[in-house]
Amino acid sequence: MALPYKKSDVIAAYARVKKSIHKTPVMTSALINEMAEAQLYFKCENLQKAGSFKIRGATNAILQLPELDRKKGVVTHSSGNFAQALALAARNLFVPAYIVMPENAPQVKVDAVKAYGAEIRFCENTQEQRVSTMEQWQKETGATFLHPYDNTDVILGQSTCAYELFDQVADLDNIISPVGGGGLISGTALSASFFSPETKVYAAEPKGADDAWHSFTYGEIYPSKNPQTIADGLLTSLGEYTFPVIRQLVRDIFIVTDEEIVEAMKLVWTRMKIIIEPSSATTLAVILKNKEQFRSQKTALIISGGNVDVNRLPF
Amino acid sequence: MALPYKKSDVIAAYARVKKSIHKTPVMTSALINEMAEAQLYFKCENLQKAGSFKIRGATNAILQLPELDRKKGVVTHSSGNFAQALALAARNLFVPAYIVMPENAPQVKVDAVKAYGAEIRFCENTQEQRVSTMEQWQKETGATFLHPYDNTDVILGQSTCAYELFDQVADLDNIISPVGGGGLISGTALSASFFSPETKVYAAEPKGADDAWHSFTYGEIYPSKNPQTIADGLLTSLGEYTFPVIRQLVRDIFIVTDEEIVEAMKLVWTRMKIIIEPSSATTLAVILKNKEQFRSQKTALIISGGNVDVNRLPF
């Protein structure tokens, strides 16, 4: 089945969002390269506005709404990076934002969403409650629901990250991106297919939430059931828009343990002096675990975000 | 008294070291600017090689040695960032390095020095023992002693940081740098006097180690006695080379408490996603404590380093 995206869609998405986002830097570390015996390029979306790549998709999706819908606002349910990103993107574009959060969401995330001026409603932390609270609010406001990842405009927004990257680093052999719901890896794979078809695209997934690996391997969406991992950004399941892109354009999904994730995270913190969240560290964990496969190659790692509660660190 | 430095000395130092160091980025944070009601520019020496600005001075001092002396190597005593920096600078330039460290030096720092291939000798943690161990080693090897800060070539090396900065940000109203032994602030003040004389230069010092403030205020070197602060890079006293530069070119020294330092450090970690050490956070602590004075102005903060033991954080 042909995917419903064209090269020009990515270029148009980038033109749309670039004023509202940072062109994030690509960092390298001589010491980590030595350890990995490879050339690694860290695409630092942890330094992105609101601390993760999610602002790309949020901004693109808002800008694709008709003027009238924009005025009525956007609504979503998220306890993670998409909540903050949508709140900030909406504020930047003068659009009202309504965010449904589970009542046990970390205070630090609630504070960030509030600081960006979004309205919040709390609900029980079940999928049913999140959806019904969101739908009720949608009825009251006429706001448009934006799914955190299973939305073509969100996916195209996320594709702008790798689009930038190919402009920053030439001749990449591989790109590795974390996979949760699949928005980032889908966007990454799309951009690679259009702008650097020789580059192989891989996903990194924690062992305690390996639903994407199952879905990829068995060919149908396998829902994430009671996921247990320190990589709190990767708990979600693939969606009907992200799954086909991954199935078609991603070469393989690598699994890493929480111990490997924490070790990689600590290495980046101490050697590169940047704060990355556990979800992002899955990519370096893949490299360190599969040294043979990546040896002497040029590999980009998408550092998806840096939103960590520094009062509750795993080391 | 005229200071023994010329504009051309700074330019020559930069030409000498630039191949061996990173041109570190200048970062900004919309959110912290909002909080401070000012325009702040963070000069990120935490992203420098070996994790601090010290490699600039170490590299310049080694390169100023005659060929024959270089072969015999360099020796110093340091438990901090200079030990790592000298070890790496020496390795880069194929020069032997001998580092005297106190026997209670943090393992993480010992490991870093070892990783850069320097030889280490341990001694009791007293000034006398450090100096005598160093002198004995110097006799055995013929190596040249490089003082961590009280050395004109080290000071000129550190001046290259602000030299870069003035090229990166125009029309700065102020620069704030931490002060410990005074190498960084001296170099900063020199570069400002030559390349941006309108820019006012301030130092930031922790309350528990406020010897530089005393020296500055009373006009003679006041030794640091039993300093107690979380800013472990700022425990040392001013020296005979750094003091006159500070006395003549620094506008004022601001004092901040450890609580203010930790709060500023946490703010940078969580909002900018970069790891800075407590010593570096003194600069932002000054801004947040003296909002009136810096309001609406363009101020650069020298983020001196990012060497923190992530297993032992103050939050």
Boltz contact constraints between the chains, C-beta under 6 A:
constraints:
  - contact:
      token1: [A, 46]
      token2: [B, 273]
      max_distance: 6.0
  - contact:
      token1: [A, 47]
      token2: [B, 273]
      max_distance: 6.0
  - contact:
      token1: [A, 269]
      token2: [B, 275]
      max_distance: 6.0
  - contact:
      token1: [A, 269]
      token2: [B, 310]
      max_distance: 6.0
  - contact:
      token1: [A, 270]
      token2: [B, 310]
      max_distance: 6.0
  - contact:
      token1: [A, 273]
      token2: [B, 46]
      max_distance: 6.0
  - contact:
      token1: [A, 273]
      token2: [B, 47]
      max_distance: 6.0
  - contact:
      token1: [A, 273]
      token2: [B, 275]
      max_distance: 6.0
  - contact:
      token1: [A, 273]
      token2: [B, 306]
      max_distance: 6.0
  - contact:
      token1: [A, 274]
      token2: [B, 274]
      max_distance: 6.0
  - contact:
      token1: [A, 275]
      token2: [B, 269]
      max_distance: 6.0
  - contact:
      token1: [A, 275]
      token2: [B, 273]
      max_distance: 6.0
  - contact:
      token1: [A, 306]
      token2: [B, 273]
      max_distance: 6.0
  - contact:
      token1: [A, 310]
      token2: [B, 269]
      max_distance: 6.0
  - contact:
      token1: [A, 310]
      token2: [B, 270]
      max_distance: 6.0
  - contact:
      token1: [A, 310]
      token2: [B, 315]
      max_distance: 6.0
  - contact:
      token1: [A, 311]
      token2: [B, 315]
      max_distance: 6.0
  - contact:
      token1: [A, 315]
      token2: [B, 310]
      max_distance: 6.0
  - contact:
      token1: [A, 315]
      token2: [B, 311]
      max_distance: 6.0
